[in-house]
């Protein structure tokens, strides 16, 4: 092992050699051997190795390995970007393996070094990262994915070119063949932030990716928590992508045909979660952007029948004029809002459904149910009482229900009213400015859509808050596993050979 003096001596030989430095291989080998010495020798080796690295291509592997093996890792990692030149770049990608370090200072240096090399060669950097994601240890895979999800959006446009973004999409599709639920959410965050996917065709690609993950071609199993969880997670990722030009028809059709008939038997491992309400909220949000549906009348009837279940008839009166029963059926206004909204939205595509498709008795029955429901809503004064202060959100719900019911009471039924779903924020509109309707309104969209979001502007769907969904605070969709391949524990696909288990 060379001493400090020997290291300085050989450094001088190389420094003085100028253009003939490549002829002094033995001197460079002495510097490489410095990594086996004490702390001072290692510190010098960490500085000297990258300085003359480019002059000894035949020693490239030995030099990079020596740098990575140094116990003074922080100094070594800081110097690694100097190795990232030409054909040596793939060798430097061993740096991604250092993402598994538990030392916070070292981890930050690795991230900074990766960013530096990314700016030198984005495609090469992505090749190294995706290689570790597909083949590396679990901890390296996890941190490489998180690196992409947090750092890509910080890179300038001249680095994230169209070709680079196409590579990210191509490699991501390979990874998505076998991912956990958490990884799927992170990749959707990565892909939805790419500039090239902000277009209509780009968002359509993302919707198709989500639909593939959701396995919409498969029969829905309401008794399988994994199946229910996967559908909810995928749908939540798809909802922000839908618009007047990117339709939700496949998802809405699947919900009507497969999920609604099994609504009461849905299972979830999360205690206290109203899984039925969550499904209905997602259906309501998607219904605004449903395009032409093949079996519209059939699916509209399923939606109508489910709506009737939550709109019970008034209790029968006894001969003395009092209720014959002990108590009135309990009304679930949140459920009714979602179902009525969805029916109102899809009903406009078949406006004669209530008049031509239903017999007179059934239409009369429906109107009686609507009237009873409209009379059940609390007034603003009633909601001011101590008992109902925590139910203020109910005012929004019942107001929405009343607006929609008034539309359906028209002869013939009207589908012109616009409401904002009770759990969605109200959009303030400046005077003279057209109302943006890419979100939740029932009205017709404007002729011009709002300006497209910036790379990192698209938001992943967040569960609503408030009394009617308070249990959601204990449920983090992004922390759950069980997606395609065997990474999900239960194996929702035949591809892949990893087993990560569920992350409840």
Buried (B, 14 or more C-beta within 10 A) or exposed (E): EBEBEBBEEBBEBBEEBEEEBBEBEEBBBBBBBBBBBEEEBBBBBBBBBBBBBBBBBEBBEBBBEBBBEBEBBBBBBBBBBBBBBEEBBEBBBBBBBBBBBEEEEBBEBBBBBBBBBBBBBBEBBBBBBBBBBBEBEEEBBBBBBBBBBEBBBEBEEEBBBEEBBEBBBEBBBEBBBBBBBBBBBBBBBBBBBBBBBBEEEBBBBBBEBBBBBBBBEEEBBBEBBBBBBBBBBBBBBBBBBBBBBBBBBBBBBBBBBBBBBBBEEBBBEBEEBBBBBBBBBBBBBBBBBBEEBEEBEEBBBBBBEBBBEBBBEBBEEEEEEEEEEEEEEEBBBBBBBBBBBBBBBBBBBBEEBBEEBBEEEEBEBBBEBBEBBBEBBBEEEEBEEEEBEEBBBBBBBBBBBBBBBEBBEEEEBBBEBEBBBBBBEEEEEEEEEEEBBBBBBBEEBEEEBEEBEEBEEBEBBEBBEBEBBEBBEEBBBBEBBBBBBBBBBBBBBEEBEEEBEBBE
